[in-house]
């Protein structure tokens, strides 16, 4: 027997849930129907057997006559034949004279309430149903009413009520079983697209994260879209990891080999002056390698967060102010200062603050490395676009190089050993992840690189 995975409670299948729900509904309905059927059965049985009492009492009353000034009763056989239709029931009867004396029948029958026709009472310790019929005479010798009382125990009535109830419940049981069977068939048929989807997923190659192409009912389409969206996010994350591994293998092989060669030369060199020059080259190579690793990790982090981090309202002025106050640029440009240019109006976008800060920091480092002082960072709204920008006093790169800026590991950028071209690539990836772009432009006051982002929803 399979067990539920640890940390997750076992759950019933949809078929079992539907079967339990229908069973509970049938039980409640069965109890209700049983009560209603029994009440209806009792009413129907009472009406049916009351007619027998009426027929028997009328037959007896019709035989009451006056002879020689006396009441005479000739009990008819037909009256008792009617009552004998309830074979298991006991019969009681009584005929009372005008003065109340018993002419014939049982003398110990309970008397009816005043003006009552049908009434219930015991007959020798057993519940019974009685009917009183009055035959009236208006003759010189006899004037008044003769009461005819006929009674019958309730066995046949109760049995008929139970029989009606049983048949109603039999019908409910047969219908309930049919409903359960039909529900199971319908559920299995309705869930067949999910089974196809499960088989399609189970039969896929672990590396295949392409969207599912399967016909699905309208109710299952949201699940298919969610699975495709989830696989799309996984594919982007895997692509990020693959790029990081590939880039690491590609970019670190040559610098590490060069460091190893320079280290071997330093170990074998006896001339102090030449050994110092070799150590200086090792130091520069180490710094360049450290910057490369930092940028590679920053690029992987930014791409990862753009697809997974929760977006929130961010004021681009706060990003610019935070970068200036942190003083991180002093590590790459000692003694250089950064000017801050932010206005009084909010510049709010919907993004991940860490990704924006990383992108702007890379633009600032690039401006210090290749631009002309002074360097300014700012945030502004221009033509409906929301900008986080870095500006220096230079003319910027040549047009041919500017067209290729933003590509990872730009060959011309890496040739100097100072950079790998990842800084602008990081910034471009961040801008595009939030529906914006990286804009490079010459202005009268210098060269400016800007993250152009759409405003937060609801902003003008």
N, C-alpha and C positions, 0 to 999 in steps of 0.2 A: 504494500500500500504506500502510495506516495505521500510525502509529508510536505507541509507548507514550509517555504524558506524561512530561516531564522529571522526573527524581528517582524514578521508579517503574519497576522492572524489568518487562519484558513477561512475561506469564504465559499459559500454555496454557489453552484452554477446557476445560470439564469433559468435553466429548465427546472431545477430543483426549487428555486424561489417561486417560479410561476406555479408549479405543482402544489407547493405548500400554501401559496395564496389562494388558489382555487379550492383546495381542500378546506382551508379555514372558512372560506366563503360558503362552501357547501354545508359545512357543519352548522354555521350560524343559520343559513337558510333552511337546513333540515330541521333544526330545533323549532324555528319559527313556523315552518310548514307543518311540522308534527302537531304543534299547539293549535294552529288554524284548522288543520284537517280533523283533529279530534273534536274541536268545537263544532265544526260543520257536521261531522259524523253524528255527534250527539243530537244536534238539532234535526238532522235528517231522520235518524232513527226514532226520535221522539214523535216527529210528525207522522212517520209511517205507522208506528204502533198505536199512536193515539187514534188514528183512523179505525184501527181494528177495535179499539175500545168503544168508539162512537157507533160502529156498526153493530157490535154485540149488544150494547146498551139499548139502542133503538129497537133491535129485534126483540129483546125481552120486554121493553116498554110497550111494544105494539101488541103483545099478547095479554096485557093486563085488561081485564074487563069487569063489568058489574053484573052480577047474577043474583037475583032475589035480594037486592039491597046489600050484597056483600062483594068485596073485592076478590076476584079470582085471577090467579096467575097460571098460565100454561107455558112453562119454559120451553122455548124452541131449541131444537138441536142445532140449527144453523148458527146460533149465537156462540155456542161453545166450539163449533167447528172453526169459526173465525179466530177465536182466541187460541185454538190448538195449533195455529200456524207457527207460534213460538213454542216449539216442542219442549224446551227445557224450563219454561216458566210455569209457575204456579198461578192458578186462577182463583179469584175470590169474587163473590157476588152477594147482593142483598137487595131484597125488595121490602120497603117499609110502607106500612099502611098510612092512611091519612092521619091517624092519631099517633104515629111514630112507632107502632109496634112492628116487629119483624114478621112479615108474612112468610118468607122463605129465604134460604141462603144462610150465610154465616152470620152469627149473632154478635161476634166480637170485632167487627170491622170498625176502624177508626172513622169517626164522623167528619164530614167536610166542614171547613170554615163557612161562615155565613155567606150566602150568595156565591160561593165558589162552585165552578163546574169541574175543572181538573184540579187535582191536588196530589201531593206526594206524602206518603206515610208508610210505616212499616206494616208488613203482614207476617205476623208470627216470627218476628226477629229478622226479617229480610226486607230490604227496601222495595217499595212497590209504587205503582202509578194507578190513580183511581179517577173514575169519571162518574159524575152524578147527573142523571137525566130525570126530569120530573114529568109525569103524565098526569094531567089535570082532568078532573071530572066535575060536571055541573048538572047533577041529576037530583030528583026529589029525595032519594034515599041516601045518595052519596054526593058530597060536595067537598072538593079539596084536591090536593096533589098527592100522588103516589110517587115516592122516590125510588129510582132504580140505580143502585151503585154497583159498578163493575170495576174490578181491579186486576192488575197483572204485575208480577215481579219484573225486574229490570235486566235479567240475564241476556235475553236476546237483543235488547236495545244496546247494552254495553258491548256485546260481541259485534254487532253491526258497526258501531262507532269505531271500535278497534280495527275492524276489517277495512273500513274506508281509510283510516290512517295508515295502515300497513301498505295498502295499494298505492297510496300517494307517495309514501317513502320509497317503495320499490321503484316507482317511476323516477323519483329524484335520484336514487342511487344509480340506476341505469344511465340516466342523463348525465350525472356527475362523472361517471367512469368514461362515458363517451367524450365529455368535455375535457377531461384530463388527457385522454389519449390524443384528442385533436390538438390540445394546447402543446403537448410535447412535439407532435409532428410540425405544427406551425413554428414553434420556437427553433427547432432544429433547422427547418427550412430558412427561417429568417437569419439564423446565425451562420448559414453556409458561406456567405461572403467573408465573414471573419475567419472561418477555417481556411478558405483560399488564401486570405491575406497572411495567416500564420504559416501556411505551407510555403508561400512565396518568400517570406522572410527567413524561414528556417533553411530553405534551399539556396540562399544567396551566399556568394563568396564573402568572407569577412571584410574584404577590402572594397566591396561594392556598396557604395553609399549613394548611388543614383536614385532619383525619386521613383516611387512605386507607380507603375502604370497598370492599374487594375480597375475594372468596372465595379462600382460599389453603389449600393442604395444611398439615398439621400441622407439617411440617418448615420451611415458609416463614413460618409465623405469627410466630416470633421476629423474623425480618427485618422484617416489616410493623410489628410493635410497635415495634421499634427506630427505623424510619423515622418512624413517627408521633410517637414520643417526641422524636426529633431535631427534627422540624418544629414540635412544640409549644414546644420551647426556643427555636427560631428565632423563632417567632411572638411569644413573650414578649419576646425581645430587640428585635424590630422594634417591638413596641408601646411598649416603653420609649423607644426612639429617637423614635417618632412623638409620644409624650407630651412628651418633652423639647423637641422642635422646636416643637410646638404651644404648650406652656406658655411657652417662651422668647418666641415671637412675641406671645403674648397678654399676658404680664406685663411685657415690656420696652418695648413700644411706648409706653405712657403715661408711665412714668418717664423714658425717654430724651427724649420730646417735651417733658416738663416741664423737664428739665435744659437742653435747648436753648433753651427760651423764657426760663428764668431767666438763662442765660448771655447771651442777646441783650439782656435788660433791664440786666444788669450792665455790659455794654459801652457801652450808651447812657446810663447813669445818670451824672449829674455831681455829685449830692449824695453826699458821702462816707458820711454816716450811713445813707442809704437803700441805697447800694451795699453797705455792710457787712451790712445785714440780708438783702439778696439773696444775698450770698456765704454767709451762715450757712445760709439755706435750701438753697442748692446743696450745701453740705457735708452737711447732714442727708439730703438726697435721695441723695447719693452713698453715704453709709453704708448707707441703707436698700436701695439698689440692690445694693451689695456683699453685704449679708446675703442678699438674695433670690437672687443668683447662686450664693452658697455653698450655700444650701439646695437649690436646683434641681440643682446638680451632685451634692450628697450624696444626694439622692433617687434620681437616675439611677444613681449608683454602687451604692447599697444594693440597688436592685431588680435590677441586673445581677449583683451578687455572690451574691444569694440564689439565683439559678438556675444559677450557674456555679462559684462558689467551693467548694472541698472542705471539707466539714464536719469538725470535729475537736472532741475534748473540751475544753471551756472552763470554768474555774472563774469564776463570776460575781463572786466576791470580788476576783479579780485585775483584772477590768474596772473595778470601782469604785475600787480602789486606784490603778490606772494613771491614771484620769481625775483623781483628786485630786492625785496627784504631778506630773502634767504641767502643771498650772496654766493650762490653756487658757482656763478660765472668767474669768481676770483680764482678758482682752481685752474681754469684754462686761460685766463687773461689777468694775470696779477697786475695790480695797479690801475686797471682800466675800470671805468665807471659806466653805469647804465643810466640813461635818462628815462624818465617815466612821463608818458603823455596820455592821460585819461581824463575824460570829461565828467560832468555831474550826472548825466543821464545813464540809467542802467543799460547794459548791453547783455541781455540774458538769452542764453541758448539752452537747448536740452541735450546734454552730453555727459560724459564721464570726466570729472575734474582732473583725475590723475593722468588720463590720456592727453587732455589738452595741455596740461603743465609739461608733460614729457615732450610733446610736439613743439611747444614754444621754446623750451630749453634747448632743443636741438637747433632750432632756427637761430637762437641767440649765440650758441657756440659757433655755428657756421659764420655768423656775421663777424664775430671776433677773429676767427681764423682767416677769413678771406675778404672782409669788408674794410672800410676806411672809417676811423673814428670821426665824430662821436656816434655811438650806437644808442638807439632809442627803442623802447618797447611801449606799445600802447594798444588801446582798444577803442573802437569807434563804430558808428553806424553811418554807412555811406550808400545812398541810393537804395535803401531797403535791405542791404546786406550787412551782416554783423561780422566785424573784422577783429581778429587778434593779430597784430603785425609787429615786425621787427624792421627797423630802418637804419641804414648806415649812410655815410656821406659819399660813398663811391659810386661808380657807374654800373656795378654788377658784372656778371660773367658775360662772355661773348654770346651772340645770338645762337650760334650753332650749339654751344654747350648748354645754353639755357633751355633749348628745346628738349634736351635729354635729361635735364635735372629731374630728380625724383625716381630714377631707375636705381635698383639695388646694385651695389658694387660697380658703379660707373668706372669704366676702365681709365679714363683720363683723370678722374678724381683720385683714383687709388695709385696713380703712377708716382705721385710725390711721396707716398708713404705716410702722409699726414692724415688721410681720411679714406674711407671706403665708399663714400657716396650714400651711406645709410641714413645720415641725418635728415636730409630733405625727403628721402623715401618714407621715413617714419612720419614726418609731418604731413606728407601727401596722403598716406594711408589713413591717418586720423581724420583729416578733412573729408575724405571720400566716405569714410565709415559713418559720418554724421550728415551725409547729404550735401556736403560742401565741396570746396576745391582749394588748391594751393595756387595763389596768384603771385606772379613775379612781375614787377613793373618799375620803370624808371620814372621818377618824379623830380620836380624842380629842386627839392631839398635832398635828393639822394635816391638810392636804390632800396626798394621795399619788397619784402616777402610777407604775404598775409595769408592767414587761415580764414577763408571766407565761409561762414556757416549760416544756415537758415535760422531764423529767430525761434524762440520758444512758442509753442502753439498758443494763440491768443494775443501775441504781441503784434504791433502794427508792422 
